[in-house]
C-alpha cells in the first residue's frame, strides 16, 4: 500500500483540478450540465483514481488505477481542446493546463514502469 498524499503525481493532479475548475468557470452557462460538468468530472477522477489505486493491496492493482487515471487525463485533454475549438477558452489560458496534463502523463508512465 502506498501513501498517495506523498506521491507527486497525486499532488500535481490536485493542482490540475484547481486549474481546471478555474478555467471551466469561463464556459457558457448553457454548458453547465454538458461540457463543464464532463470536464470537471474527468479532472476530479484523476487524483481520485490515483488515491484509490494507492490503497489497493498490490502494485498490479495500483497500476490498473493509474491506467484509469491516465485515460481520464486524455479525456480531459480532449474536452479542453474542444473547448478551445468552440472558442470558449483561449489557447493562452489553455496551454499551461495542457502542459500540466502532459507532464502528469509522463510522470505516471515513469512511475508505472518502476512499479512493475
N, C-alpha and C positions, 0 to 999 in steps of 0.2 A: 504494500500500500504506500502511496506517495502523498506527501503533504502538498496539495495543489496550490496553497497560498504562497508557497516558496518557489513555484515554477514560473519562470519569467514569461513563458508563453501565456499562461493564465493571467498574469499581471498586465501584459500588453493587450490581451483580449478584453479585459475590463476597461482599459483606456479607450480601446476601439469602440466599445459600446457607448461610452460617453460622447465620443466624437460623432458617432452615427446618430444618436438622439439629437444632438445639436443641429446637425445638418438636415435631418429629416423634419425639423420644425419649419423649414422653408417650403416644404412641399404644400401644394394647394390643399385647402380643406376638403375638397371633394375626393382627395386621395387618402384621407384619414383611415378608411376601412379597406383600402386597397393597397397601393404601393407603400405607403407609410407604415402600415401595420406589418406587412410582409418584410420590409427592410428591418424593422425593429426586432421582429421575431427571429430572423436569421442571425442578427448580431448577438442577441441575448443567448441564443443556443450555443454559441461558440465557447464562452467561458463555462457555461453550464455543463456541456458535454465533457470538457476537459476535467472539471471537478468530479463529475460522475465517474469518469474513467479512472481517475486517480484513486477513487475509493474502492475500486474493484480489487479483487484478490490477486490477479496475475497481470504481468506486463502485456501478455497477449490480449487480455480484456481491455487494458488501458489503450493499447494501440487501436483496437476497434473503435473506441470512443473518440480517439484522436482523428481517425478517418472520418467519422461523422462530423466532427468539428471542422475538419478541412473542407468537407462538402459544403457546409454552411458558409465557410469563407468564400468559396467560389460562387455560391448562390448570392451572397451579399454583394460581391464584386459585380456580378451581372445586373442585379437590381439597381445598384448605384450608377452603372454605365447607362442603363435605360433611363434613369432619372435625368442624366445629362442629355441623352438623346431627345428627351421630351422637353428639354430646356427648363427643367425645374431647378437644376443645380449647375453652377458654373464649373468649368474644368479647373479653374483656380482653386476653388474650395474642395473639389473632389479629389484632385491629385494627391494631396497629403494622406487622405484616407486610403486611397488605392495603394499608396506606397506602404502604409502600415499593414494592410491586408497581405501584400506580397512578402513583407518581412516576417509576419507571423507564419505564413505558409512555409517559408524557408526554414525558420526555426523549428517548426513542427516536424518537417521531414527529417531534419538532422536529429532531433530528439527521438523520433521513432526508430531511426536507424541504430541508435545507441541502445534502445530497449530490446531489440530483437537479436 
